[in-house]
């Protein structure tokens, strides 16, 4: 999940830098929608990172409900973790 959040941030940062470059810095600025068409790749990568984040979130939430049941230990029997 954390890695996905980092990638979402990086993709949006790259898209923002490129948008400013294409709309304001170059000598012949492009219109808004033309720039958005060129930024589509960053938005799709952000969407993919969001899907990975959601999968990680689902696994994390599942881990709260899918716990192993503790084993019953007979009296006088040593637990395997205690040696």
N, C-alpha and C positions, 0 to 999 in steps of 0.2 A: 504494500500500500504506500509506503513512504517513497519508494523509488518512483511509483506512478505519479505521486504528487510533485516530485522534483521534475519529472518529464513534462507534466502539464504546465508547470511554471516556465520551464525552458522553451517549450513550443510557443506559448503565448508571448513570451518576451521576444523571441525571434520574429514572430509575426508582427508585433508592434514596431520593432526596429525597422523591419522591411517596409511596413506601411508608411512610416514617417519618411523613410528614404524615398519611396516612390511617389509620395504625394507632396513633399515639401522641399526636399534637398536637391533633387536632380533638376537640371535646367528646364526640362519640359515635363512638368508634373502631370500625372495621370488622374483621371476622374476616379471617384470613390469606388464605383462598382467594378471598374477595370482592375483596380488594385485588389479588391476582394477576390476576384477570380484568380489572381496570381497567388493569393495567400491560402487558397483552399487546401493545399497539401498540409500546411501547418494545422489547420482546423481538423482535418481527418486524423492526423497523428495525435492531436489532443483528444479526439474522440476515442481512439484506440487505447490511449493511456487511461482514459476514464473507464473503459470497459475492464481493463486489468485492475484498476483500483476497486471497481465494484466487485470483481471476483475475489479479490483479497478481503474486502469487507465481508462478503458472504461467508468465506471460510472462517474469518475471525469470529463472526457472530455464531456460526455453527459450532465452533469449539466450546462455547458456553453450554450448549445443550447436549452435546454428544460426549459425555464423560463415561469412562469405564466405571463399572460398578466395583466397589471394593470387595476383595475376596474375604470370605469368612475364615478366620484362623482358629483352629481347634486349640483348646487349652493345653498348654505344655508344648505346643509346636512352635518352632522358631520361624519367624518371618524371613523370607529370602534376603531382604535388604539389610537385615541385622545379622552381622556375622562376628 
